[in-house]
Amino acid sequence: MIKAYPEDCLLKQSSEIDIDEYNLRTLRKELSDVQEGSFNAVAVAAPQVGENVRAFFYSWEGVEKLVVNPVITAWSKDYIPAIEGCLSLKGWYFKVYRPKQIVVRYTDFYGKDHKEMVRDPFVARIFLHEIDHLNGTLIPFYMNDLEFERWESYYEQDKSPAEFKTGIITASMV
């Protein structure tokens, strides 16, 4: 079951996984089941299912991958906008600027270490969004204080996202 803001597990820095000790098979199954059962979801991070560990699962264009202990080591200077939603934010969508490309290090399901340049802007966005979850960061946290307070008030009252007019949220890597 997906955890929704403001549950504590979504607001904490996640711990690194010791791949020799952690049951990655169970985690992968739980994350992939949630992703497959969620409308329009391409990825799910462990904190979204109540596990505060550094892992996420994504499925996009025939690639299914469990990403463990990811670290962004570089990103492009070119930021591009796109509309993002989040399973933990109950139907809210935001325009977010993120780097077009990234370089990331991670371990896969089989324990193999990778360092790769992610050139596909959508896949880079997946990594960045899910790593935000692992760091306890949700999209609205990129808003200025006034805008965030307004958004949180709407969210807590279960008001329609259509009633809330937001500006552009820039997800900054600096």
N, C-alpha and C positions, 0 to 999 in steps of 0.2 A: 504494500500500500504506500502510495506517495505521501510524503510529509509535506505539509503546507506551512508557509510563513504565518506566524512567527515561531515555529517550533525550534527549540534550542539546537537540535542536531544540524539545522541549516545555517546556524550563526557561528559555528565553531570552526577553528582551523583543524583539519583532519590530520590524523597520524599516518606516517609512512607505514607501508605494509612490509613485513618480513615474509618474503615469498616462500621461504622454507617452512614457515610456521602457520601461515594463514590458509584457509580453505578457499582457494580461488575458484574451484569448480562450483561450490555452493553460491558464492558471490556472483559469479558470471551468470548462473542460471537465474538467480533472483533479479538481477538487473535486466537481463534480456527478456525475461517474462514480463516485467513491468513496462519496458520499452515497447514490446510487441503489443501489449494490451492497452496502450495509451494512444489516443487519436493524435496524429501528426507528430508524434515524438520520434526523434532520430537518436536521442541519447538520454542516459540516466546516470547520475552520479551517485556513489554510495551514500552520501549524507541524505539524499532524497528518499532513501528507504531505511533511514535511521542508523546507518553504519558510518561512523566518523573515521573512515580510512581513505587513503588517497588512491581511488580507483573510479573509473567510469566505463560504461559500455556504450558503444555506438554502432549503428547499422545504417549505412548510406551507400547507395549504388552498388549493392552486392558485396560490400565489405562489412564484416562484423568483427568487432575488435574489443577486447577488454584491455584497457590502458591502465597500467599500475605505476604509481609514483611518478607521474609526469612532471617535468620541469621545462618551462619555456626558457630557452637560452638566448634567443634573439627574435626580433620582429621587424617587419618592414616599417619604413617611415610613412608609407601610404596607408591611410585609414579609409575604410569604405563603410557606408551606411547599409543597414538592413534591418528589417523588422524581426525582432526576436520575441518569442514567448517562453514560458517556463512552466513546467508541470506543477511546480510548487507555488505558483502565483495565480492560480484559479482563473484562467481565461484572460489575463492581462497581456498586452503586447506593447513593445517599446521599440522606438527607432534608436539603434545603437551603432556607434562608430567603433570599429575594431580594426586592428592591423590586417592588411590584405594577405600577408604570408607570415609564417613563423618557423622557427627551428625549435624542435622539441626533443627531449630525451625522455624515454620511458621504458618500462619492462612490459612484455606481453604476457598473455595467459600461460605460455610455456616456459616462462622464466628467461627468455632471450631479451637482452638489452638492445635498444634501438636509439639512434640519433638520426632524425630525418628533417628535411626541409619540407614543410607542408605548403605547397604552392596553390592548391585549390582554396580559394577564399572561403568557400562554405565549410570545408573541413577544418580550416584554421579557426573559423568562428566556433565550430563544435568544440574543438580543444579549448579555446579561450573561455567559452561559456561554462563548460564542465569544470575546468580548473578553477574558475571563480567559485563554484560550489565547494570545491575541496578546500578553498581558502576562507569559507564562510561569508562569501560575497554574493549578493543577489543583484539583479539589474537595477532595482530602484536605489541601491546604495550609491550609484553614480550620479544621482540627482543632487542639486543643491539642497541645503537644509529646508528652505521654505517649500520647495516643490515636493520634497520627500514627506514632510509633515502633511501636506495637502493630500498626496497620494495615499499615505497610510490611513488617514481619516476616511477616505473613500473606501479603501480596502477593508478596514475593520467594520464598516457599516454595510458591507456587501453591496455597495452601490455598483451600478453597471460601469464597466470600463469606458463605455461610450460617453458617459457623463463627465469624465475626467479628460481635460485637454492638457496634454503634456508637451513640453518642448522637446528638443533633441537631447538625448542622453549620450554623452561621450564616455565610452569605456577607455580609460587611459591606462597605458602600460607603464607609465613613469611614476 
